[in-house]
Amino acid sequence: MRVIAGTFRSRALEAPAGLATRPTSDRLRETLFNVLAPRIEGAAFLDLYAGSGAVGIEALSRGAAQVTLVERAPAALKVLRANLDRLGLTEGFRIHAGSVGSFLHKPRPGAAAAFDVVFLDPPYDAAAEYAAALGLLGGASAGLLAAGAVVIAEHRRKERLEERYGDLKRTRLLEQGDASLSFYLVGMTAKPE
């Protein structure tokens, strides 16, 4: 794995050992960030189920102002922190060492930081995680989203996500190999990416 573009272009990243964490492939990450390019500079980026941190680190490398990485697996957190250290990153990010559900349910009184881009990539076999996280982002936790925010879910190509989760409406579906990226915007009048 490597950083595709930006400040840390071509720098190597580690992935947790074993099959419990499945990093987003370099090719799929490149596709994702090609689509997101106009949104990344200065963005507040939320990486749910962050694993090794590759997606969030890519966002930082491409100019995101702030990246929040949410991961609960100890092995993945260890690799994520090592990747940040290896790149010399000391600011521009926050790590929430806990579950996505606890992060999305956490009250944030007076929090001004709404996210411009949200990426989620739960374990493919944890289908209920998709519905739970997207349901919260389209409902009770919608306040985490900035006006015009985009939410992207990586999932197995053969497993289709819903067209809507509360106020989130899918506007684009990209398929590459065995993986897909579903792009969601808030509201009925959402325009395609």
Secondary structure, DSSP 8 states (H G I E B T S, - for coil): -B--SSTTTT-B----SSSS-----HHHHHHHHHHHHHHHTT-EEEEET-TTSHHHHHHHHTT-SEEEEEE--HHHHHHHHHHHHHTT--SSEEEEES-HHHHHHS--TT----EEEEEE---TT-HHHHHHHHHHHTTTTGGGEEEEEEEEEEEETTS---SEETTEEEEEEEEETTEEEEEEEESTT----
